[in-house]
Amino acid sequence: MLTTALGLFWGLAQGMRHALEPDHLAAVSTLVADRKSARSAASYAVAWGAGHALVLLAFGGALLLVRAHVPERVGAGFELGVSAMLIALGVRGIRLALAHPRGAPVEHAHAAGPHAHAGPADHVHLGRFTLAPGPLVVGCVHGLAGSGALAALVMPGMRSALAGLAYLAVYGGGATLGMAALAGIVGAPLARLARTPRGVSVLLGTTGALSLVFGVAWGWAAAMTALVP
């Protein structure tokens, strides 16, 4: 029992560390660069974490239950998907930087009263909660790319499939907490910068360029693994 508890605690810590990996930071930074508050940036990070955790648990859990492994080239193909997503996010960031402002705000009602955002696709409502679809999809792609390797790592160390699934869930929760905490801390100074006349354009252009460069480098490494015999 103690061993399992320690393993789950370790999974939480490793999930929080996992949130700080360069590809995650590059992707989420392009999505929160134009947020007007630390709370908004953290909510986007939570949406990323939700997508990441759901796919990690679903796909990684399936591999865990059937004791299967993802072939190296298939895993590299998933990494190419991450690369393509980073490049797309980079291009998006640069395009928005050049085209800012993003258009007239759209107003609608929340439980707490009227609310306005930059466009109808900014977020969707799920009952009392809101969720940003963009970060959710980005998190799903990241979860798919990392689930095979994580499941393979967890298999030998867990006494049962149930314990393995619990580890994946805690790991995904740790990644969500880590990213949300980071976005909340960094979001405060970024929000102040975003309120300046050229702040949003500078932030979007900078994060977009970094994501574009990192996506190309990441894709090259993945392509070498996938294509070279």
ABEGO torsion letter per residue (X at the ends): XAAAAAAAAAAAAAAAAAAABAAAAAAAAAAAAABABAAAAAAAAAAAAAAAAAAAAAAAAAAAAAGBBBBAAAAAAAAAAAAAAAAAAAAAAAAAAAAOBAEBBBBBBBAAEBBBBABAAABBBBEABBBBAAAAAAAAAAAAAAAAAAAAAAAAABABAAAAAAAAAAAAAAAAAAAAAAAAAAAAAAAAAAABAAAAAAAAAAAAAAAAAAAAAAAAAAAAAAABX
